Amino acid sequence: MYSLSTTPAEVSKALAVRHKALRKQLKLSQTEMAERSGVSLGSLKRFENTGKISLESLLKLTHLLNRLKDFENVFQPREDQSNLENLFTSKA
């Protein structure tokens, strides 16, 4: 789980590392992954090296790996929603 102190760059790099490990576990080359997902080889290489990728390409890779369901809870209301609202409405 990520904390508020975790940066977007750290999260994207961690996702890239896990994606690459899963791709290798499935014995898929970057070329095969790119062709099967519809993501360009350049985009896939950039993602695995830097963590940078468009949302659409990330979703395509996720779909190919049958993990698209993992995104269903993004932006869903949570029990601690009021705490989050206070974070953005409190005056410094």
HTML snippet that shows the backbone in 3Dmol.js (N, CA, C, O; Angstrom):
<script src="https://3Dmol.org/build/3Dmol-min.js"></script>
<div id="view" style="width:600px;height:400px;position:relative"></div>
<script>
const pdb = `
ATOM      1  N   MET A   1       0.844  -1.178   0.000  1.00  0.00           N
ATOM      2  CA  MET A   1       0.000   0.000   0.000  1.00  0.00           C
ATOM      3  C   MET A   1       0.890   1.242   0.000  1.00  0.00           C
ATOM      4  O   MET A   1       1.952   1.254   0.623  1.00  0.00           O
ATOM      5  N   TYR A   2       0.457   2.265  -0.689  1.00  0.00           N
ATOM      6  CA  TYR A   2       1.239   3.482  -0.797  1.00  0.00           C
ATOM      7  C   TYR A   2       0.741   4.518   0.198  1.00  0.00           C
ATOM      8  O   TYR A   2      -0.449   4.556   0.513  1.00  0.00           O
ATOM      9  N   SER A   3       1.643   5.358   0.694  1.00  0.00           N
ATOM     10  CA  SER A   3       1.275   6.412   1.628  1.00  0.00           C
ATOM     11  C   SER A   3       1.245   7.747   0.901  1.00  0.00           C
ATOM     12  O   SER A   3       1.680   7.853  -0.245  1.00  0.00           O
ATOM     13  N   LEU A   4       0.724   8.768   1.583  1.00  0.00           N
ATOM     14  CA  LEU A   4       0.679  10.097   0.979  1.00  0.00           C
ATOM     15  C   LEU A   4       2.074  10.642   0.705  1.00  0.00           C
ATOM     16  O   LEU A   4       2.237  11.535  -0.127  1.00  0.00           O
ATOM     17  N   SER A   5       3.078  10.116   1.393  1.00  0.00           N
ATOM     18  CA  SER A   5       4.443  10.590   1.173  1.00  0.00           C
ATOM     19  C   SER A   5       5.090   9.937  -0.050  1.00  0.00           C
ATOM     20  O   SER A   5       6.165  10.355  -0.482  1.00  0.00           O
ATOM     21  N   THR A   6       4.447   8.929  -0.599  1.00  0.00           N
ATOM     22  CA  THR A   6       4.947   8.284  -1.810  1.00  0.00           C
ATOM     23  C   THR A   6       4.635   9.182  -2.998  1.00  0.00           C
ATOM     24  O   THR A   6       3.522   9.693  -3.118  1.00  0.00           O
ATOM     25  N   THR A   7       5.608   9.373  -3.867  1.00  0.00           N
ATOM     26  CA  THR A   7       5.399  10.256  -5.013  1.00  0.00           C
ATOM     27  C   THR A   7       4.817   9.486  -6.196  1.00  0.00           C
ATOM     28  O   THR A   7       4.968   8.267  -6.277  1.00  0.00           O
ATOM     29  N   PRO A   8       4.153  10.190  -7.112  1.00  0.00           N
ATOM     30  CA  PRO A   8       3.663   9.529  -8.325  1.00  0.00           C
ATOM     31  C   PRO A   8       4.785   8.841  -9.102  1.00  0.00           C
ATOM     32  O   PRO A   8       4.581   7.764  -9.661  1.00  0.00           O
ATOM     33  N   ALA A   9       5.948   9.446  -9.139  1.00  0.00           N
ATOM     34  CA  ALA A   9       7.077   8.837  -9.856  1.00  0.00           C
ATOM     35  C   ALA A   9       7.482   7.514  -9.219  1.00  0.00           C
ATOM     36  O   ALA A   9       7.819   6.562  -9.923  1.00  0.00           O
ATOM     37  N   GLU A  10       7.452   7.451  -7.892  1.00  0.00           N
ATOM     38  CA  GLU A  10       7.799   6.210  -7.197  1.00  0.00           C
ATOM     39  C   GLU A  10       6.769   5.118  -7.467  1.00  0.00           C
ATOM     40  O   GLU A  10       7.121   3.953  -7.651  1.00  0.00           O
ATOM     41  N   VAL A  11       5.505   5.501  -7.488  1.00  0.00           N
ATOM     42  CA  VAL A  11       4.443   4.525  -7.760  1.00  0.00           C
ATOM     43  C   VAL A  11       4.561   4.010  -9.188  1.00  0.00           C
ATOM     44  O   VAL A  11       4.472   2.805  -9.421  1.00  0.00           O
ATOM     45  N   SER A  12       4.761   4.917 -10.148  1.00  0.00           N
ATOM     46  CA  SER A  12       4.842   4.475 -11.544  1.00  0.00           C
ATOM     47  C   SER A  12       6.060   3.586 -11.774  1.00  0.00           C
ATOM     48  O   SER A  12       5.980   2.624 -12.537  1.00  0.00           O
ATOM     49  N   LYS A  13       7.173   3.885 -11.134  1.00  0.00           N
ATOM     50  CA  LYS A  13       8.363   3.040 -11.283  1.00  0.00           C
ATOM     51  C   LYS A  13       8.125   1.669 -10.654  1.00  0.00           C
ATOM     52  O   LYS A  13       8.542   0.652 -11.208  1.00  0.00           O
ATOM     53  N   ALA A  14       7.459   1.636  -9.500  1.00  0.00           N
ATOM     54  CA  ALA A  14       7.151   0.354  -8.853  1.00  0.00           C
ATOM     55  C   ALA A  14       6.218  -0.478  -9.728  1.00  0.00           C
ATOM     56  O   ALA A  14       6.383  -1.693  -9.831  1.00  0.00           O
ATOM     57  N   LEU A  15       5.238   0.171 -10.357  1.00  0.00           N
ATOM     58  CA  LEU A  15       4.339  -0.542 -11.272  1.00  0.00           C
ATOM     59  C   LEU A  15       5.123  -1.119 -12.445  1.00  0.00           C
ATOM     60  O   LEU A  15       4.879  -2.250 -12.866  1.00  0.00           O
ATOM     61  N   ALA A  16       6.060  -0.340 -12.967  1.00  0.00           N
ATOM     62  CA  ALA A  16       6.867  -0.802 -14.098  1.00  0.00           C
ATOM     63  C   ALA A  16       7.710  -2.013 -13.717  1.00  0.00           C
ATOM     64  O   ALA A  16       7.832  -2.959 -14.495  1.00  0.00           O
ATOM     65  N   VAL A  17       8.282  -1.984 -12.535  1.00  0.00           N
ATOM     66  CA  VAL A  17       9.108  -3.109 -12.074  1.00  0.00           C
ATOM     67  C   VAL A  17       8.249  -4.363 -11.940  1.00  0.00           C
ATOM     68  O   VAL A  17       8.659  -5.445 -12.360  1.00  0.00           O
ATOM     69  N   ARG A  18       7.055  -4.223 -11.356  1.00  0.00           N
ATOM     70  CA  ARG A  18       6.173  -5.385 -11.189  1.00  0.00           C
ATOM     71  C   ARG A  18       5.675  -5.894 -12.542  1.00  0.00           C
ATOM     72  O   ARG A  18       5.570  -7.101 -12.762  1.00  0.00           O
ATOM     73  N   HIS A  19       5.370  -4.958 -13.442  1.00  0.00           N
ATOM     74  CA  HIS A  19       4.929  -5.358 -14.788  1.00  0.00           C
ATOM     75  C   HIS A  19       6.023  -6.164 -15.489  1.00  0.00           C
ATOM     76  O   HIS A  19       5.753  -7.228 -16.046  1.00  0.00           O
ATOM     77  N   LYS A  20       7.243  -5.662 -15.459  1.00  0.00           N
ATOM     78  CA  LYS A  20       8.354  -6.336 -16.136  1.00  0.00           C
ATOM     79  C   LYS A  20       8.572  -7.733 -15.557  1.00  0.00           C
ATOM     80  O   LYS A  20       8.801  -8.688 -16.300  1.00  0.00           O
ATOM     81  N   ALA A  21       8.500  -7.848 -14.243  1.00  0.00           N
ATOM     82  CA  ALA A  21       8.672  -9.155 -13.597  1.00  0.00           C
ATOM     83  C   ALA A  21       7.574 -10.121 -14.030  1.00  0.00           C
ATOM     84  O   ALA A  21       7.843 -11.295 -14.285  1.00  0.00           O
ATOM     85  N   LEU A  22       6.344  -9.634 -14.114  1.00  0.00           N
ATOM     86  CA  LEU A  22       5.229 -10.480 -14.539  1.00  0.00           C
ATOM     87  C   LEU A  22       5.390 -10.888 -15.999  1.00  0.00           C
ATOM     88  O   LEU A  22       5.142 -12.040 -16.354  1.00  0.00           O
ATOM     89  N   ARG A  23       5.806  -9.942 -16.849  1.00  0.00           N
ATOM     90  CA  ARG A  23       6.026 -10.258 -18.267  1.00  0.00           C
ATOM     91  C   ARG A  23       7.075 -11.356 -18.405  1.00  0.00           C
ATOM     92  O   ARG A  23       6.900 -12.293 -19.184  1.00  0.00           O
ATOM     93  N   LYS A  24       8.157 -11.240 -17.656  1.00  0.00           N
ATOM     94  CA  LYS A  24       9.220 -12.246 -17.721  1.00  0.00           C
ATOM     95  C   LYS A  24       8.758 -13.582 -17.157  1.00  0.00           C
ATOM     96  O   LYS A  24       9.116 -14.638 -17.678  1.00  0.00           O
ATOM     97  N   GLN A  25       7.968 -13.537 -16.098  1.00  0.00           N
ATOM     98  CA  GLN A  25       7.427 -14.769 -15.515  1.00  0.00           C
ATOM     99  C   GLN A  25       6.575 -15.515 -16.537  1.00  0.00           C
ATOM    100  O   GLN A  25       6.564 -16.745 -16.571  1.00  0.00           O
ATOM    101  N   LEU A  26       5.862 -14.757 -17.369  1.00  0.00           N
ATOM    102  CA  LEU A  26       5.023 -15.350 -18.410  1.00  0.00           C
ATOM    103  C   LEU A  26       5.821 -15.706 -19.662  1.00  0.00           C
ATOM    104  O   LEU A  26       5.271 -16.205 -20.644  1.00  0.00           O
ATOM    105  N   LYS A  27       7.132 -15.439 -19.610  1.00  0.00           N
ATOM    106  CA  LYS A  27       8.040 -15.742 -20.718  1.00  0.00           C
ATOM    107  C   LYS A  27       7.634 -15.028 -22.013  1.00  0.00           C
ATOM    108  O   LYS A  27       7.698 -15.597 -23.103  1.00  0.00           O
ATOM    109  N   LEU A  28       7.218 -13.771 -21.864  1.00  0.00           N
ATOM    110  CA  LEU A  28       6.873 -12.947 -23.017  1.00  0.00           C
ATOM    111  C   LEU A  28       7.991 -11.943 -23.266  1.00  0.00           C
ATOM    112  O   LEU A  28       8.470 -11.296 -22.335  1.00  0.00           O
ATOM    113  N   SER A  29       8.401 -11.817 -24.510  1.00  0.00           N
ATOM    114  CA  SER A  29       9.383 -10.791 -24.853  1.00  0.00           C
ATOM    115  C   SER A  29       8.670  -9.442 -24.902  1.00  0.00           C
ATOM    116  O   SER A  29       7.441  -9.378 -24.937  1.00  0.00           O
ATOM    117  N   GLN A  30       9.445  -8.381 -24.905  1.00  0.00           N
ATOM    118  CA  GLN A  30       8.842  -7.057 -25.040  1.00  0.00           C
ATOM    119  C   GLN A  30       8.089  -6.950 -26.362  1.00  0.00           C
ATOM    120  O   GLN A  30       7.009  -6.362 -26.420  1.00  0.00           O
ATOM    121  N   THR A  31       8.652  -7.513 -27.411  1.00  0.00           N
ATOM    122  CA  THR A  31       8.002  -7.469 -28.724  1.00  0.00           C
ATOM    123  C   THR A  31       6.666  -8.192 -28.700  1.00  0.00           C
ATOM    124  O   THR A  31       5.671  -7.683 -29.218  1.00  0.00           O
ATOM    125  N   GLU A  32       6.639  -9.377 -28.100  1.00  0.00           N
ATOM    126  CA  GLU A  32       5.379 -10.131 -28.007  1.00  0.00           C
ATOM    127  C   GLU A  32       4.342  -9.368 -27.189  1.00  0.00           C
ATOM    128  O   GLU A  32       3.173  -9.300 -27.569  1.00  0.00           O
ATOM    129  N   MET A  33       4.769  -8.797 -26.068  1.00  0.00           N
ATOM    130  CA  MET A  33       3.857  -8.047 -25.213  1.00  0.00           C
ATOM    131  C   MET A  33       3.289  -6.848 -25.962  1.00  0.00           C
ATOM    132  O   MET A  33       2.093  -6.570 -25.888  1.00  0.00           O
ATOM    133  N   ALA A  34       4.145  -6.148 -26.677  1.00  0.00           N
ATOM    134  CA  ALA A  34       3.704  -4.980 -27.433  1.00  0.00           C
ATOM    135  C   ALA A  34       2.698  -5.381 -28.512  1.00  0.00           C
ATOM    136  O   ALA A  34       1.647  -4.754 -28.647  1.00  0.00           O
ATOM    137  N   GLU A  35       3.016  -6.413 -29.270  1.00  0.00           N
ATOM    138  CA  GLU A  35       2.124  -6.851 -30.348  1.00  0.00           C
ATOM    139  C   GLU A  35       0.778  -7.314 -29.811  1.00  0.00           C
ATOM    140  O   GLU A  35      -0.263  -6.952 -30.359  1.00  0.00           O
ATOM    141  N   ARG A  36       0.785  -8.100 -28.758  1.00  0.00           N
ATOM    142  CA  ARG A  36      -0.466  -8.646 -28.215  1.00  0.00           C
ATOM    143  C   ARG A  36      -1.335  -7.581 -27.558  1.00  0.00           C
ATOM    144  O   ARG A  36      -2.562  -7.678 -27.581  1.00  0.00           O
ATOM    145  N   SER A  37      -0.706  -6.568 -26.973  1.00  0.00           N
ATOM    146  CA  SER A  37      -1.466  -5.548 -26.246  1.00  0.00           C
ATOM    147  C   SER A  37      -1.894  -4.383 -27.122  1.00  0.00           C
ATOM    148  O   SER A  37      -2.845  -3.675 -26.789  1.00  0.00           O
ATOM    149  N   GLY A  38      -1.207  -4.176 -28.235  1.00  0.00           N
ATOM    150  CA  GLY A  38      -1.498  -3.014 -29.065  1.00  0.00           C
ATOM    151  C   GLY A  38      -0.756  -1.767 -28.604  1.00  0.00           C
ATOM    152  O   GLY A  38      -1.051  -0.662 -29.059  1.00  0.00           O
ATOM    153  N   VAL A  39       0.199  -1.940 -27.708  1.00  0.00           N
ATOM    154  CA  VAL A  39       1.041  -0.845 -27.229  1.00  0.00           C
ATOM    155  C   VAL A  39       2.328  -0.871 -28.052  1.00  0.00           C
ATOM    156  O   VAL A  39       2.886  -1.939 -28.304  1.00  0.00           O
ATOM    157  N   SER A  40       2.792   0.295 -28.466  1.00  0.00           N
ATOM    158  CA  SER A  40       4.016   0.309 -29.273  1.00  0.00           C
ATOM    159  C   SER A  40       5.193  -0.217 -28.455  1.00  0.00           C
ATOM    160  O   SER A  40       5.238  -0.082 -27.232  1.00  0.00           O
ATOM    161  N   LEU A  41       6.135  -0.815 -29.162  1.00  0.00           N
ATOM    162  CA  LEU A  41       7.320  -1.361 -28.507  1.00  0.00           C
ATOM    163  C   LEU A  41       8.082  -0.254 -27.781  1.00  0.00           C
ATOM    164  O   LEU A  41       8.590  -0.463 -26.679  1.00  0.00           O
ATOM    165  N   GLY A  42       8.159   0.908 -28.395  1.00  0.00           N
ATOM    166  CA  GLY A  42       8.846   2.039 -27.761  1.00  0.00           C
ATOM    167  C   GLY A  42       8.191   2.453 -26.456  1.00  0.00           C
ATOM    168  O   GLY A  42       8.874   2.738 -25.472  1.00  0.00           O
ATOM    169  N   SER A  43       6.867   2.486 -26.450  1.00  0.00           N
ATOM    170  CA  SER A  43       6.141   2.849 -25.222  1.00  0.00           C
ATOM    171  C   SER A  43       6.365   1.816 -24.131  1.00  0.00           C
ATOM    172  O   SER A  43       6.539   2.163 -22.962  1.00  0.00           O
ATOM    173  N   LEU A  44       6.360   0.546 -24.518  1.00  0.00           N
ATOM    174  CA  LEU A  44       6.579  -0.523 -23.546  1.00  0.00           C
ATOM    175  C   LEU A  44       7.989  -0.436 -22.955  1.00  0.00           C
ATOM    176  O   LEU A  44       8.166  -0.551 -21.742  1.00  0.00           O
ATOM    177  N   LYS A  45       8.982  -0.233 -23.811  1.00  0.00           N
ATOM    178  CA  LYS A  45      10.362  -0.114 -23.329  1.00  0.00           C
ATOM    179  C   LYS A  45      10.513   1.085 -22.398  1.00  0.00           C
ATOM    180  O   LYS A  45      11.153   0.987 -21.351  1.00  0.00           O
ATOM    181  N   ARG A  46       9.924   2.216 -22.783  1.00  0.00           N
ATOM    182  CA  ARG A  46      10.001   3.414 -21.947  1.00  0.00           C
ATOM    183  C   ARG A  46       9.355   3.161 -20.585  1.00  0.00           C
ATOM    184  O   ARG A  46       9.895   3.562 -19.554  1.00  0.00           O
ATOM    185  N   PHE A  47       8.200   2.493 -20.585  1.00  0.00           N
ATOM    186  CA  PHE A  47       7.519   2.178 -19.332  1.00  0.00           C
ATOM    187  C   PHE A  47       8.394   1.313 -18.437  1.00  0.00           C
ATOM    188  O   PHE A  47       8.564   1.611 -17.255  1.00  0.00           O
ATOM    189  N   GLU A  48       8.944   0.251 -18.991  1.00  0.00           N
ATOM    190  CA  GLU A  48       9.748  -0.660 -18.181  1.00  0.00           C
ATOM    191  C   GLU A  48      11.034  -0.011 -17.674  1.00  0.00           C
ATOM    192  O   GLU A  48      11.549  -0.400 -16.626  1.00  0.00           O
ATOM    193  N   ASN A  49      11.551   0.964 -18.399  1.00  0.00           N
ATOM    194  CA  ASN A  49      12.796   1.626 -17.987  1.00  0.00           C
ATOM    195  C   ASN A  49      12.583   2.830 -17.076  1.00  0.00           C
ATOM    196  O   ASN A  49      13.413   3.112 -16.212  1.00  0.00           O
ATOM    197  N   THR A  50      11.470   3.542 -17.268  1.00  0.00           N
ATOM    198  CA  THR A  50      11.280   4.804 -16.536  1.00  0.00           C
ATOM    199  C   THR A  50      10.005   4.854 -15.707  1.00  0.00           C
ATOM    200  O   THR A  50       9.895   5.669 -14.790  1.00  0.00           O
ATOM    201  N   GLY A  51       9.048   3.999 -16.015  1.00  0.00           N
ATOM    202  CA  GLY A  51       7.753   4.055 -15.345  1.00  0.00           C
ATOM    203  C   GLY A  51       6.780   4.987 -16.044  1.00  0.00           C
ATOM    204  O   GLY A  51       5.633   5.106 -15.615  1.00  0.00           O
ATOM    205  N   LYS A  52       7.205   5.646 -17.105  1.00  0.00           N
ATOM    206  CA  LYS A  52       6.343   6.601 -17.810  1.00  0.00           C
ATOM    207  C   LYS A  52       5.561   5.890 -18.907  1.00  0.00           C
ATOM    208  O   LYS A  52       6.127   5.175 -19.734  1.00  0.00           O
ATOM    209  N   ILE A  53       4.220   6.109 -18.893  1.00  0.00           N
ATOM    210  CA  ILE A  53       3.338   5.478 -19.871  1.00  0.00           C
ATOM    211  C   ILE A  53       2.009   6.218 -19.857  1.00  0.00           C
ATOM    212  O   ILE A  53       1.611   6.770 -18.832  1.00  0.00           O
ATOM    213  N   SER A  54       1.329   6.229 -20.987  1.00  0.00           N
ATOM    214  CA  SER A  54       0.001   6.843 -21.012  1.00  0.00           C
ATOM    215  C   SER A  54      -0.984   5.930 -20.285  1.00  0.00           C
ATOM    216  O   SER A  54      -0.774   4.721 -20.188  1.00  0.00           O
ATOM    217  N   LEU A  55      -2.047   6.521 -19.784  1.00  0.00           N
ATOM    218  CA  LEU A  55      -3.059   5.723 -19.097  1.00  0.00           C
ATOM    219  C   LEU A  55      -3.644   4.683 -20.043  1.00  0.00           C
ATOM    220  O   LEU A  55      -3.839   3.533 -19.651  1.00  0.00           O
ATOM    221  N   GLU A  56      -3.926   5.071 -21.276  1.00  0.00           N
ATOM    222  CA  GLU A  56      -4.498   4.131 -22.245  1.00  0.00           C
ATOM    223  C   GLU A  56      -3.578   2.930 -22.464  1.00  0.00           C
ATOM    224  O   GLU A  56      -4.041   1.789 -22.492  1.00  0.00           O
ATOM    225  N   SER A  57      -2.289   3.183 -22.616  1.00  0.00           N
ATOM    226  CA  SER A  57      -1.344   2.076 -22.818  1.00  0.00           C
ATOM    227  C   SER A  57      -1.237   1.210 -21.571  1.00  0.00           C
ATOM    228  O   SER A  57      -1.154  -0.014 -21.671  1.00  0.00           O
ATOM    229  N   LEU A  58      -1.238   1.833 -20.402  1.00  0.00           N
ATOM    230  CA  LEU A  58      -1.195   1.063 -19.160  1.00  0.00           C
ATOM    231  C   LEU A  58      -2.413   0.154 -19.052  1.00  0.00           C
ATOM    232  O   LEU A  58      -2.296  -1.005 -18.654  1.00  0.00           O
ATOM    233  N   LEU A  59      -3.576   0.677 -19.405  1.00  0.00           N
ATOM    234  CA  LEU A  59      -4.790  -0.136 -19.351  1.00  0.00           C
ATOM    235  C   LEU A  59      -4.748  -1.273 -20.369  1.00  0.00           C
ATOM    236  O   LEU A  59      -5.247  -2.363 -20.091  1.00  0.00           O
ATOM    237  N   LYS A  60      -4.168  -1.042 -21.530  1.00  0.00           N
ATOM    238  CA  LYS A  60      -4.033  -2.113 -22.527  1.00  0.00           C
ATOM    239  C   LYS A  60      -3.141  -3.237 -22.007  1.00  0.00           C
ATOM    240  O   LYS A  60      -3.464  -4.415 -22.159  1.00  0.00           O
ATOM    241  N   LEU A  61      -2.022  -2.868 -21.396  1.00  0.00           N
ATOM    242  CA  LEU A  61      -1.124  -3.881 -20.832  1.00  0.00           C
ATOM    243  C   LEU A  61      -1.816  -4.635 -19.703  1.00  0.00           C
ATOM    244  O   LEU A  61      -1.703  -5.855 -19.591  1.00  0.00           O
ATOM    245  N   THR A  62      -2.524  -3.896 -18.880  1.00  0.00           N
ATOM    246  CA  THR A  62      -3.243  -4.496 -17.756  1.00  0.00           C
ATOM    247  C   THR A  62      -4.318  -5.456 -18.249  1.00  0.00           C
ATOM    248  O   THR A  62      -4.510  -6.528 -17.676  1.00  0.00           O
ATOM    249  N   HIS A  63      -5.011  -5.070 -19.304  1.00  0.00           N
ATOM    250  CA  HIS A  63      -6.058  -5.918 -19.882  1.00  0.00           C
ATOM    251  C   HIS A  63      -5.459  -7.212 -20.419  1.00  0.00           C
ATOM    252  O   HIS A  63      -6.002  -8.293 -20.189  1.00  0.00           O
ATOM    253  N   LEU A  64      -4.355  -7.107 -21.127  1.00  0.00           N
ATOM    254  CA  LEU A  64      -3.703  -8.298 -21.672  1.00  0.00           C
ATOM    255  C   LEU A  64      -3.322  -9.275 -20.560  1.00  0.00           C
ATOM    256  O   LEU A  64      -3.398 -10.490 -20.741  1.00  0.00           O
ATOM    257  N   LEU A  65      -2.917  -8.747 -19.428  1.00  0.00           N
ATOM    258  CA  LEU A  65      -2.492  -9.577 -18.300  1.00  0.00           C
ATOM    259  C   LEU A  65      -3.659  -9.982 -17.402  1.00  0.00           C
ATOM    260  O   LEU A  65      -3.463 -10.535 -16.320  1.00  0.00           O
ATOM    261  N   ASN A  66      -4.877  -9.697 -17.868  1.00  0.00           N
ATOM    262  CA  ASN A  66      -6.094 -10.056 -17.133  1.00  0.00           C
ATOM    263  C   ASN A  66      -6.109  -9.444 -15.728  1.00  0.00           C
ATOM    264  O   ASN A  66      -6.520 -10.088 -14.763  1.00  0.00           O
ATOM    265  N   ARG A  67      -5.653  -8.187 -15.631  1.00  0.00           N
ATOM    266  CA  ARG A  67      -5.600  -7.501 -14.338  1.00  0.00           C
ATOM    267  C   ARG A  67      -6.371  -6.184 -14.375  1.00  0.00           C
ATOM    268  O   ARG A  67      -6.217  -5.355 -13.478  1.00  0.00           O
ATOM    269  N   LEU A  68      -7.191  -5.984 -15.393  1.00  0.00           N
ATOM    270  CA  LEU A  68      -7.930  -4.732 -15.523  1.00  0.00           C
ATOM    271  C   LEU A  68      -8.853  -4.495 -14.327  1.00  0.00           C
ATOM    272  O   LEU A  68      -9.103  -3.351 -13.946  1.00  0.00           O
ATOM    273  N   LYS A  69      -9.349  -5.568 -13.747  1.00  0.00           N
ATOM    274  CA  LYS A  69     -10.230  -5.462 -12.584  1.00  0.00           C
ATOM    275  C   LYS A  69      -9.541  -4.736 -11.423  1.00  0.00           C
ATOM    276  O   LYS A  69     -10.212  -4.148 -10.575  1.00  0.00           O
ATOM    277  N   ASP A  70      -8.222  -4.774 -11.381  1.00  0.00           N
ATOM    278  CA  ASP A  70      -7.476  -4.099 -10.316  1.00  0.00           C
ATOM    279  C   ASP A  70      -7.729  -2.591 -10.300  1.00  0.00           C
ATOM    280  O   ASP A  70      -7.508  -1.942  -9.277  1.00  0.00           O
ATOM    281  N   PHE A  71      -8.184  -2.033 -11.407  1.00  0.00           N
ATOM    282  CA  PHE A  71      -8.429  -0.593 -11.489  1.00  0.00           C
ATOM    283  C   PHE A  71      -9.838  -0.198 -11.041  1.00  0.00           C
ATOM    284  O   PHE A  71     -10.138   0.992 -10.947  1.00  0.00           O
ATOM    285  N   GLU A  72     -10.694  -1.161 -10.767  1.00  0.00           N
ATOM    286  CA  GLU A  72     -12.087  -0.851 -10.450  1.00  0.00           C
ATOM    287  C   GLU A  72     -12.267   0.003  -9.201  1.00  0.00           C
ATOM    288  O   GLU A  72     -13.248   0.742  -9.107  1.00  0.00           O
ATOM    289  N   ASN A  73     -11.362  -0.076  -8.253  1.00  0.00           N
ATOM    290  CA  ASN A  73     -11.524   0.677  -7.013  1.00  0.00           C
ATOM    291  C   ASN A  73     -10.880   2.055  -7.029  1.00  0.00           C
ATOM    292  O   ASN A  73     -10.992   2.804  -6.058  1.00  0.00           O
ATOM    293  N   VAL A  74     -10.209   2.394  -8.117  1.00  0.00           N
ATOM    294  CA  VAL A  74      -9.600   3.711  -8.212  1.00  0.00           C
ATOM    295  C   VAL A  74     -10.706   4.761  -8.245  1.00  0.00           C
ATOM    296  O   VAL A  74     -11.642   4.659  -9.038  1.00  0.00           O
ATOM    297  N   PHE A  75     -10.598   5.748  -7.403  1.00  0.00           N
ATOM    298  CA  PHE A  75     -11.534   6.873  -7.283  1.00  0.00           C
ATOM    299  C   PHE A  75     -12.895   6.499  -6.715  1.00  0.00           C
ATOM    300  O   PHE A  75     -13.820   7.310  -6.755  1.00  0.00           O
ATOM    301  N   GLN A  76     -13.035   5.293  -6.190  1.00  0.00           N
ATOM    302  CA  GLN A  76     -14.279   4.917  -5.513  1.00  0.00           C
ATOM    303  C   GLN A  76     -14.294   5.570  -4.135  1.00  0.00           C
ATOM    304  O   GLN A  76     -13.243   5.726  -3.513  1.00  0.00           O
ATOM    305  N   PRO A  77     -15.494   5.959  -3.644  1.00  0.00           N
ATOM    306  CA  PRO A  77     -15.570   6.528  -2.292  1.00  0.00           C
ATOM    307  C   PRO A  77     -15.026   5.526  -1.275  1.00  0.00           C
ATOM    308  O   PRO A  77     -15.219   4.317  -1.403  1.00  0.00           O
ATOM    309  N   ARG A  78     -14.347   6.058  -0.269  1.00  0.00           N
ATOM    310  CA  ARG A  78     -13.780   5.215   0.771  1.00  0.00           C
ATOM    311  C   ARG A  78     -14.336   5.636   2.120  1.00  0.00           C
ATOM    312  O   ARG A  78     -14.918   6.712   2.267  1.00  0.00           O
ATOM    313  N   GLU A  79     -14.145   4.769   3.096  1.00  0.00           N
ATOM    314  CA  GLU A  79     -14.612   5.071   4.441  1.00  0.00           C
ATOM    315  C   GLU A  79     -13.952   6.324   4.993  1.00  0.00           C
ATOM    316  O   GLU A  79     -14.590   7.087   5.719  1.00  0.00           O
ATOM    317  N   ASP A  80     -12.703   6.547   4.666  1.00  0.00           N
ATOM    318  CA  ASP A  80     -11.987   7.709   5.190  1.00  0.00           C
ATOM    319  C   ASP A  80     -12.106   8.923   4.274  1.00  0.00           C
ATOM    320  O   ASP A  80     -11.257   9.814   4.314  1.00  0.00           O
ATOM    321  N   GLN A  81     -13.151   8.967   3.448  1.00  0.00           N
ATOM    322  CA  GLN A  81     -13.347  10.054   2.494  1.00  0.00           C
ATOM    323  C   GLN A  81     -13.394  11.411   3.196  1.00  0.00           C
ATOM    324  O   GLN A  81     -12.861  12.392   2.676  1.00  0.00           O
ATOM    325  N   SER A  82     -14.028  11.479   4.373  1.00  0.00           N
ATOM    326  CA  SER A  82     -14.126  12.765   5.064  1.00  0.00           C
ATOM    327  C   SER A  82     -12.743  13.278   5.460  1.00  0.00           C
ATOM    328  O   SER A  82     -12.508  14.486   5.436  1.00  0.00           O
ATOM    329  N   ASN A  83     -11.833  12.390   5.822  1.00  0.00           N
ATOM    330  CA  ASN A  83     -10.469  12.813   6.149  1.00  0.00           C
ATOM    331  C   ASN A  83      -9.769  13.388   4.925  1.00  0.00           C
ATOM    332  O   ASN A  83      -9.023  14.362   5.030  1.00  0.00           O
ATOM    333  N   LEU A  84     -10.005  12.795   3.783  1.00  0.00           N
ATOM    334  CA  LEU A  84      -9.418  13.287   2.542  1.00  0.00           C
ATOM    335  C   LEU A  84      -9.983  14.658   2.201  1.00  0.00           C
ATOM    336  O   LEU A  84      -9.246  15.555   1.792  1.00  0.00           O
ATOM    337  N   GLU A  85     -11.295  14.820   2.369  1.00  0.00           N
ATOM    338  CA  GLU A  85     -11.921  16.115   2.102  1.00  0.00           C
ATOM    339  C   GLU A  85     -11.342  17.185   3.013  1.00  0.00           C
ATOM    340  O   GLU A  85     -11.107  18.310   2.570  1.00  0.00           O
ATOM    341  N   ASN A  86     -11.109  16.855   4.280  1.00  0.00           N
ATOM    342  CA  ASN A  86     -10.522  17.811   5.219  1.00  0.00           C
ATOM    343  C   ASN A  86      -9.113  18.209   4.802  1.00  0.00           C
ATOM    344  O   ASN A  86      -8.706  19.353   5.005  1.00  0.00           O
ATOM    345  N   LEU A  87      -8.379  17.290   4.229  1.00  0.00           N
ATOM    346  CA  LEU A  87      -7.026  17.573   3.777  1.00  0.00           C
ATOM    347  C   LEU A  87      -7.016  18.692   2.742  1.00  0.00           C
ATOM    348  O   LEU A  87      -6.120  19.536   2.742  1.00  0.00           O
ATOM    349  N   PHE A  88      -8.012  18.697   1.860  1.00  0.00           N
ATOM    350  CA  PHE A  88      -8.046  19.678   0.782  1.00  0.00           C
ATOM    351  C   PHE A  88      -8.823  20.937   1.132  1.00  0.00           C
ATOM    352  O   PHE A  88      -8.729  21.931   0.411  1.00  0.00           O
ATOM    353  N   THR A  89      -9.584  20.922   2.213  1.00  0.00           N
ATOM    354  CA  THR A  89     -10.373  22.103   2.570  1.00  0.00           C
ATOM    355  C   THR A  89      -9.829  22.829   3.788  1.00  0.00           C
ATOM    356  O   THR A  89     -10.254  23.950   4.066  1.00  0.00           O
ATOM    357  N   SER A  90      -8.907  22.228   4.519  1.00  0.00           N
ATOM    358  CA  SER A  90      -8.364  22.894   5.711  1.00  0.00           C
ATOM    359  C   SER A  90      -7.478  24.057   5.286  1.00  0.00           C
ATOM    360  O   SER A  90      -6.790  24.009   4.267  1.00  0.00           O
ATOM    361  N   LYS A  91      -7.520  25.092   6.099  1.00  0.00           N
ATOM    362  CA  LYS A  91      -6.732  26.293   5.799  1.00  0.00           C
ATOM    363  C   LYS A  91      -5.412  26.227   6.535  1.00  0.00           C
ATOM    364  O   LYS A  91      -5.359  25.879   7.714  1.00  0.00           O
ATOM    365  N   ALA A  92      -4.367  26.560   5.839  1.00  0.00           N
ATOM    366  CA  ALA A  92      -3.020  26.492   6.428  1.00  0.00           C
ATOM    367  C   ALA A  92      -2.748  27.687   7.304  1.00  0.00           C
ATOM    368  O   ALA A  92      -1.666  27.797   7.880  1.00  0.00           O
TER     369      ALA A  92
END
`;
const viewer = $3Dmol.createViewer("view");
viewer.addModel(pdb, "pdb");
viewer.setStyle({}, {cartoon: {color: "spectrum"}});
viewer.zoomTo();
viewer.render();
</script>
